[in-house]
Amino acid sequence: MPGATVTASFWDTETSGMTESSAGTGKSTVEMKSSGTFTDAGWDFKGESVNGSENIWNIGNDRNDGYPYLNFQHPTDTPLPVTLAFFSAELEQGAVNVTWVTESETENAYFLLYRNGKTVVKIPGAGTTSEPQSYAWTDQYVIPGRTYTYILADVDLQGKETKHHEVEVEAKVEAENGVDIDHTIGSAYPNPFNPVTMVPLNLAKEANVYAQLYDMLGRPVRELHNGTLSAGSYDLKIDGAKLGTGIYFVHVRVKDVTHVQKIALMK
């Protein structure tokens, strides 16, 4: 600004090669990296906050090559809400046991466990704690000979999701009594729900699938699926946005076998 007076301004005479300037005072490199050079001239390293920083200016901390810097240009790294110590998925007696241990948790609302890219369960976290916490969940709905990838994520109180370590496990379920297991149907998640829930369906081979939703009086409410599905994993979606609060029953028939489970819509 024309006519402005600059005070308590410094430059490095060694790195700049300048011996004089009307805009400040020349200092050696050592002096430019010493906080005393600036505080003696009236600089306040604990002034008004900027962008959430406690101070406007700072010096040291292995930043800006030792020269003064603006805090908002070098934000402090935000620690992860969860420090994960252990994560494992192991096959045992036809099911996959998923376990994990945290070293600490900060504002951790809950965990999400993904299987092959889809959420299969939501488990409450411990909030904020510096003590180790152990968690476990058993996936009973795996198909013989298939490989499953499990990924753990945590969600903080602000709703931010952070995904963690992943592990692959090959589920090789043995046939029972000489009969191959050609399909499994998982429990609806979440349950109770509002307004959407999913029913996992796994098919080892192509099959005709008929799925219907019924109310408490046994009246059909909605057809969820009717037709042939190829081998693979599916989620039968139930949207209760236009349904009333209450108990409902999901009937899923694969070939000639019908599975029934109860779900609760709570608005």
Beta strands, then each sheet from edge to edge (+ up, - down):
strand 1: 10-12
strand 2: 25-27
strand 3: 57-58
strand 4: 69-70
strand 5: 82-92
strand 6: 95-115
strand 7: 118-129
strand 8: 133-139
strand 9: 146-156
strand 10: 161-171
strand 11: 183-185
strand 12: 196-203
strand 13: 207-215
strand 14: 220-229
strand 15: 232-239
strand 16: 246-254
strand 17: 257-265
sheet 1: 1+ 2+
sheet 2: 3+ 4-
sheet 3: 5+ 6- 7+
sheet 4: 5+ 6- 8+
sheet 5: 5+ 6- 9+ 10-
sheet 6: 11+ 12- 15+
sheet 7: 14+ 13- 16+ 17-
end
